[in-house]
């Protein structure tokens, strides 16, 4: 169980680092736009991402 958790965290870091590494200018533009979004919109986006992740885990496991 511990190995799976560490692997999952490592994968999050890998995927989070791909966009700024491969396309730094695009990433900067997206982050600049995201910082100007209303808090509710960011929360909704986070909730959608969380739900998609949970659904994938539920279907995969």
GICOR-V426706 format. One line per field, one symbol per residue. ss: DSSP state (@ for helix, = for strand, . for the rest). burial: + if it has 16 or more other C-alpha atoms within 10 Angstrom, else -. A space follows every 50 residues. Layout:
ss=???
burial=???
//
This chain:
ss=.@@@@@@@@@@@@@@@@@@@@@.@@@@@@@@@@@....@@@@@@@@@@@@ @@@@@@@@@@.
burial=-------------------------------------------------- -----------
//
